[in-house]
């Protein structure tokens, strides 16, 4: 059994941690005896030290992965608890054969008062992220929905906890995010954690549960949290099953996020109404995007990583090709190495054709570039040439 207890806040040198103790009678991948998240003292008012709602996220995934019961020795939101037990746990079971239904216990139910009405989203400065910020801050007129804060998180996407390069990389990227937030005109809440010590080897299978943990850990402040999606609704329906046992966000966001809510805190899946190319088009003329767009998928476990776009990875390539199709490439010369892109452009276009039926982003990019009049390799021709090449290889 995994036991969670002793929820508390501790302050030290300008930062406040929300901490719980974690104990178990099983062998785990981690060596941690605490789960913690940390923010600057000025944002400590958001930390929920009354209920254990955050522990109905990552610890539930852990219990199902280790096939052992979970006992939360404190009170939780009844609404969130019932949604986890009655629905989310079954979605998780369908997501991965590694996950099994277990008993989830809590010592009662309670809902906290949330009078802060913080509307937040993360700002990684990627396309999905900036599209959400642009929509809910630059375009939004209704104050009940308009963004009030931006978040930048250290919970796995910058590298592993035991890698000495992770924190420096997080801090460098946080400085970029802070500069962008200042230009936008919103405060940036930087959140550190040790969440990526737990099940880190599972990567995108479990990493989004770290994010859910942080949102509910900040439940005294957050009213709405817009979580930027990568797939459109159409792509989720067509390709979501391919993300099974690989990426929970692509597999289950639209059906899971409406269930992840308390009476005071709601997680909203934003961006599913658009495909990635349309989100790129939405922000293409925004000066913040031209200056701060950062889509690179590398993290500190890559020895060559820094805080800049590499201009060669899959995420960089699909963003660059969309910008090129719109005639916006030179406007993004400050954030991308355009020489690298131009050198690889032919190969990138061929990859779009090769992966057309395999990858949602390739199909989207191919159609978007075609719509914009870009000269593309014929999908039929590419398939024939690949078939001939395979036949020659077997001779």
Helices and strands as residue ranges (DSSP letters): E 2-12, E 15-24, E 34-40, G 41-46, G 53-56, H 58-66, E 70-72, H 78-83, I 84-88, H 89-95, E 104-106, E 118-122, H 127-133, I 134-139, E 149-153, H 164-184, E 187-193, G 195-197, G 200-205, H 207-217, E 222-228, H 233-239, G 240-243, H 248-256, G 257-259, E 266-270, H 276-283, H 287-292, H 314-325, G 329-332, H 338-354, H 360-371, H 379-393
